[in-house]
Amino acid sequence: MRRETLAVHSGYEVDPTTKAVAVPIYQTVAYAFDSADHGAALFNLEVEGYRYSRISNPTTAVLERRVAALEGGVEALCVSTGQAAVNYAALNVTELGSNIVSIPQLYGTTYTLFAHVLPSQGVTVRFAASDQPDAVEAVIDEKTRAVFCESVGNPAGNICDIEALARVAHDHGVPLIVDNTVATPILLRPIEYGADIVVHSLTKFLGGHGTTLGGAIVDGGKFPWTAHAQRFPMFTRPDPSYHGLVYADHFKEAAYIARCRSVYQRTTGAVLAPLSAFLLLQGIETVALRVERHVENGRRVAEFLRGDRRVEWLNYAGFPDSPYHALGQKYLGGRACSLMTFGIKGGFDAGKQFYDALKLFKRLVNLGDAKSLACHPASTTHRQMSVEEQRKAGVSPETIRLSVGIEHVDDIIADLDQALEAAESDE
Ligand SMILES: Cc1ncc(COP(=O)(O)O)c(C=O)c1O
């Protein structure tokens, strides 16, 4: 089935006992065993079923199947936030002394995780000079265990050549992990282009209403862990933390997600609440429609800003003169995302006046809400970076990031227009 249909139906059949059509919220911590033997069989993974909601929950399981179906993966694990998803995705392939190679255009907190937090736990991150495949290849070494990128960078708006990055990663025997939060599976399915693992902040476009935090890790199911057993012994050797289980033997193509669940979610517990899973499922039902409107409104806003004499520069991949235009045609079908950055004439001070004058746009740090949102990355999401690090991440002191919502586009443009006016008259 197509993505619009999967978003509404996949992962759930009408409940056989109650006939509930909406996905029930299983607000329970634990699940009863029929007997001691039944409990033991569940713990030995000999029978299917639920044990404890830190490991799995029926409401969350529907969300997991739906996100996996949307991305074209074999299985997914949903966790409490997008940040937990990025962290688990990286930890699941690394060990003390190994590294991950990443492009530099990252969401600010992912950058902090990679530059400071993972290294403090013995996993380093080698940053490529750019998102170009040869720059990425240049920093891979024998200790590299994965290549990481955001398919569309937040806030840089760069579009990665997923197919080429997957080729580079596979040439070196490691998986490509793609954060697909900004693009969403409606615009792009990285697994179809060779990505191995996809991560999401469900908090953004997929949930879509700014109400609920959540994250997902999707396993494409194609990476040959056993062929690279030297690099990834965690999948091919008996796991002492789970009575000697060998993930690749037991779970076959879903070994990566199974280990992520059994090792990281079970022991460190970044669990998604069942109510949150339910709310995210409500959001996902309309994601295809919303993204269509986001994209169209984004295009109209970009055209307005580009034609306006008060705007100094605009970074939007939908115009033919964007360096990412060709990649946008290939990977997004020409549907540039509704996330864009720009700077207004008058630099930082004028930008601040503009930002403070917005009325319809909410001033905050979030994206992918139905509402139009504006953010000043240098003072918020990317504040912890040096000016040079910000530059590499696509942020300058005056940058304003817009996440264009699904309101009537004339109202969105009117708000931008009056705020530009206010900034100009305050100069
Ligand atoms: C691209 C990207 N990945 C991950 C995250 C983290 O998501 P969460 O806020 O759900 O932890 C964000 C948040 O803005 C993001 O933009």
PDBQT file of the ligand as one rigid body, heavy atoms in Angstrom, charges set to zero:
ROOT
HETATM    1  C1  LIG A 501      16.743  16.566  13.167  1.00  0.00    +0.000 C 
HETATM    2  C2  LIG A 501      16.417  16.341  14.608  1.00  0.00    +0.000 A 
HETATM    3  N1  LIG A 501      16.753  15.175  15.184  1.00  0.00    +0.000 NA
HETATM    4  C3  LIG A 501      16.490  14.922  16.486  1.00  0.00    +0.000 A 
HETATM    5  C4  LIG A 501      15.869  15.877  17.277  1.00  0.00    +0.000 A 
HETATM    6  C5  LIG A 501      15.612  15.571  18.714  1.00  0.00    +0.000 C 
HETATM    7  O1  LIG A 501      14.251  15.299  18.917  1.00  0.00    +0.000 OA
HETATM    8  P1  LIG A 501      13.512  15.348  20.312  1.00  0.00    +0.000 P 
HETATM    9  O2  LIG A 501      13.270  16.780  20.642  1.00  0.00    +0.000 OA
HETATM   10  O3  LIG A 501      12.264  14.560  20.078  1.00  0.00    +0.000 OA
HETATM   11  O4  LIG A 501      14.420  14.714  21.312  1.00  0.00    +0.000 OA
HETATM   12  C6  LIG A 501      15.495  17.099  16.719  1.00  0.00    +0.000 A 
HETATM   13  C7  LIG A 501      14.843  18.130  17.545  1.00  0.00    +0.000 C 
HETATM   14  O5  LIG A 501      14.676  19.262  17.130  1.00  0.00    +0.000 OA
HETATM   15  C8  LIG A 501      15.778  17.331  15.346  1.00  0.00    +0.000 A 
HETATM   16  O6  LIG A 501      15.435  18.483  14.745  1.00  0.00    +0.000 OA
ENDROOT
TORSDOF 0
